[in-house]
Amino acid sequence: MDALAWLIPAALALGGVGLLAFMWSLRSGQYDDLDGAAQRILTDDDDRPA
């Protein structure tokens, strides 16, 4: 039973940290251009001379 006294607050704290990290990523614009990354993989960046 002593383990639950430590594990429940630890789980809530880790969940809160994860939520804060997700909110930070939303505010910093990490998810603004979802289609750009999908299209960028299709372009050929091998413009280097042989």
Backbone torsions as a table, in degrees:
resi	resn	phi	psi	omega
1	MET	NA	-28.0	177.3
2	ASP	-66.3	-29.6	-179.9
3	ALA	-66.0	-36.6	178.6
4	LEU	-66.5	-30.3	178.8
5	ALA	-65.7	-24.8	176.6
6	TRP	-96.5	-37.3	-173.7
7	LEU	-73.0	-38.2	-178.5
8	ILE	-65.9	-49.6	175.9
9	PRO	-63.8	-34.0	177.9
10	ALA	-65.6	-41.1	178.8
11	ALA	-66.1	-40.5	177.7
12	LEU	-66.3	-39.1	178.7
13	ALA	-66.0	-43.7	178.6
14	LEU	-65.6	-37.3	175.5
15	GLY	-63.8	-39.3	177.5
16	GLY	-65.7	-39.7	177.5
17	VAL	-64.2	-41.9	177.3
18	GLY	-63.3	-40.2	178.1
19	LEU	-65.6	-41.7	177.2
20	LEU	-64.0	-39.5	178.0
21	ALA	-65.2	-38.7	178.0
22	PHE	-66.6	-43.2	179.0
23	MET	-64.1	-38.3	177.0
24	TRP	-62.5	-42.3	-178.9
25	SER	-67.3	-33.3	175.6
26	LEU	-65.9	-44.9	-177.5
27	ARG	-70.8	-26.8	-178.8
28	SER	-86.7	-1.1	173.5
29	GLY	87.5	23.4	-178.4
30	GLN	-67.2	-24.9	-175.1
31	TYR	-111.9	18.7	-176.6
32	ASP	-72.5	-42.2	-174.1
33	ASP	-117.7	79.2	-178.6
34	LEU	-76.4	-30.4	-178.8
35	ASP	-79.3	-24.3	-178.6
36	GLY	-63.6	-43.3	179.9
37	ALA	-68.1	-34.7	179.4
38	ALA	-68.5	-35.7	179.1
39	GLN	-80.4	-30.9	-177.9
40	ARG	-65.3	-29.4	-179.2
41	ILE	-70.6	-21.5	-177.5
42	LEU	-85.5	-17.1	-178.4
43	THR	-80.1	151.3	-178.4
44	ASP	-96.9	114.4	-178.9
45	ASP	-98.6	14.6	-179.1
46	ASP	-89.5	61.7	179.1
47	ASP	-93.0	12.8	-179.8
48	ARG	-77.0	142.3	176.6
49	PRO	-69.0	146.0	-177.8
50	ALA	-78.5	NA	NA
